[in-house]
Amino acid sequence: MNNENLKPFNTWTAEAHRQASIKGGIASGEARRRKAAIRAYVSQLLEAYHECEQEAKEITRQEYNARKRAERARRASRQQSEVNRTQTEQPGH
């Protein structure tokens, strides 16, 4: 920043001060709207990320449950075949 171009407000005319204030107000509004848009966009991104993360957890949970059901079915099948085998091996049947 070039300090030679800076002038204290008390040396400005009323009209020049008013014009600078108007420009500053307009720029401030634009900056606020830009920041609000960025916040909204980031919020949407985070929400989408959170939803994807939840879906991934749900898929993992479903896969885990499917594996457990398959393991239980295999175990029950083995137990049933063991029971059938022991029944056929016992004399008197």
C-alpha positions as a Markdown table, in Angstrom:
| # | Residue | x | y | z |
|---|---|---|---|---|
| 1 | Met | 0.0 | 0.0 | 0.0 |
| 2 | Asn | 1.3 | 3.4 | -0.9 |
| 3 | Asn | 1.0 | 5.7 | 2.2 |
| 4 | Glu | 1.3 | 8.8 | 0.0 |
| 5 | Asn | -2.1 | 8.1 | -1.5 |
| 6 | Leu | -3.8 | 7.8 | 1.9 |
| 7 | Lys | -5.6 | 10.9 | 3.1 |
| 8 | Pro | -7.3 | 11.2 | 6.5 |
| 9 | Phe | -11.1 | 11.5 | 6.3 |
| 10 | Asn | -11.0 | 14.9 | 8.0 |
| 11 | Thr | -9.3 | 16.3 | 5.0 |
| 12 | Trp | -11.9 | 15.1 | 2.5 |
| 13 | Thr | -14.9 | 17.1 | 1.3 |
| 14 | Ala | -18.3 | 16.0 | 2.4 |
| 15 | Glu | -19.2 | 14.8 | -1.1 |
| 16 | Ala | -16.0 | 12.8 | -1.5 |
| 17 | His | -16.5 | 11.2 | 1.9 |
| 18 | Arg | -20.1 | 10.4 | 1.0 |
| 19 | Gln | -19.0 | 8.8 | -2.3 |
| 20 | Ala | -16.4 | 6.7 | -0.6 |
| 21 | Ser | -18.9 | 5.6 | 2.0 |
| 22 | Ile | -21.3 | 4.6 | -0.7 |
| 23 | Lys | -18.7 | 2.6 | -2.5 |
| 24 | Gly | -17.6 | 0.9 | 0.8 |
| 25 | Gly | -21.2 | 0.0 | 1.6 |
| 26 | Ile | -21.8 | -1.5 | -1.8 |
| 27 | Ala | -18.5 | -3.5 | -1.6 |
| 28 | Ser | -19.5 | -4.6 | 1.9 |
| 29 | Gly | -22.8 | -5.9 | 0.7 |
| 30 | Glu | -21.2 | -7.8 | -2.2 |
| 31 | Ala | -18.6 | -9.3 | 0.2 |
| 32 | Arg | -21.4 | -10.4 | 2.6 |
| 33 | Arg | -23.4 | -12.0 | -0.2 |
| 34 | Arg | -20.3 | -13.7 | -1.6 |
| 35 | Lys | -19.4 | -15.1 | 1.9 |
| 36 | Ala | -23.0 | -16.2 | 2.4 |
| 37 | Ala | -23.0 | -18.1 | -0.9 |
| 38 | Ile | -19.7 | -19.7 | 0.0 |
| 39 | Arg | -21.0 | -20.8 | 3.4 |
| 40 | Ala | -24.2 | -22.2 | 1.8 |
| 41 | Tyr | -22.1 | -24.1 | -0.8 |
| 42 | Val | -19.7 | -25.5 | 1.9 |
| 43 | Ser | -22.7 | -26.4 | 4.0 |
| 44 | Gln | -24.2 | -28.4 | 1.1 |
| 45 | Leu | -20.9 | -30.1 | 0.5 |
| 46 | Leu | -20.6 | -31.1 | 4.1 |
| 47 | Glu | -24.2 | -32.3 | 4.2 |
| 48 | Ala | -23.6 | -34.4 | 1.1 |
| 49 | Tyr | -20.4 | -35.8 | 2.6 |
| 50 | His | -22.2 | -36.7 | 5.8 |
| 51 | Glu | -25.0 | -38.4 | 3.9 |
| 52 | Cys | -22.4 | -40.4 | 1.9 |
| 53 | Glu | -20.6 | -41.3 | 5.1 |
| 54 | Gln | -23.9 | -42.5 | 6.6 |
| 55 | Glu | -24.8 | -44.5 | 3.5 |
| 56 | Ala | -21.3 | -46.1 | 3.6 |
| 57 | Lys | -21.8 | -47.0 | 7.3 |
| 58 | Glu | -25.3 | -48.5 | 6.5 |
| 59 | Ile | -23.8 | -50.5 | 3.6 |
| 60 | Thr | -21.0 | -51.8 | 5.8 |
| 61 | Arg | -23.6 | -52.7 | 8.5 |
| 62 | Gln | -25.7 | -54.5 | 5.9 |
| 63 | Glu | -22.7 | -56.4 | 4.6 |
| 64 | Tyr | -21.7 | -57.4 | 8.1 |
| 65 | Asn | -25.2 | -58.6 | 8.9 |
| 66 | Ala | -25.3 | -60.6 | 5.6 |
| 67 | Arg | -22.0 | -62.3 | 6.5 |
| 68 | Lys | -23.2 | -63.1 | 10.0 |
| 69 | Arg | -26.4 | -64.6 | 8.6 |
| 70 | Ala | -24.4 | -66.7 | 6.1 |
| 71 | Glu | -22.1 | -67.9 | 8.9 |
| 72 | Arg | -25.1 | -68.8 | 11.0 |
| 73 | Ala | -26.7 | -70.7 | 8.1 |
| 74 | Arg | -23.5 | -72.6 | 7.4 |
| 75 | Arg | -23.1 | -73.5 | 11.0 |
| 76 | Ala | -26.7 | -74.6 | 11.2 |
| 77 | Ser | -26.3 | -76.7 | 8.0 |
| 78 | Arg | -23.1 | -78.3 | 9.4 |
| 79 | Gln | -24.9 | -79.0 | 12.7 |
| 80 | Gln | -27.9 | -80.5 | 10.9 |
| 81 | Ser | -25.6 | -82.7 | 8.7 |
| 82 | Glu | -23.8 | -83.8 | 11.8 |
| 83 | Val | -27.1 | -84.7 | 13.4 |
| 84 | Asn | -28.2 | -86.6 | 10.3 |
| 85 | Arg | -24.9 | -88.4 | 10.1 |
| 86 | Thr | -24.9 | -89.5 | 13.8 |
| 87 | Gln | -28.5 | -90.7 | 13.4 |
| 88 | Thr | -27.7 | -92.8 | 10.5 |
| 89 | Glu | -24.6 | -94.2 | 12.2 |
| 90 | Gln | -26.4 | -95.2 | 15.4 |
| 91 | Pro | -27.3 | -98.9 | 15.5 |
| 92 | Gly | -31.0 | -99.6 | 15.7 |
| 93 | His | -32.2 | -96.9 | 13.4 |
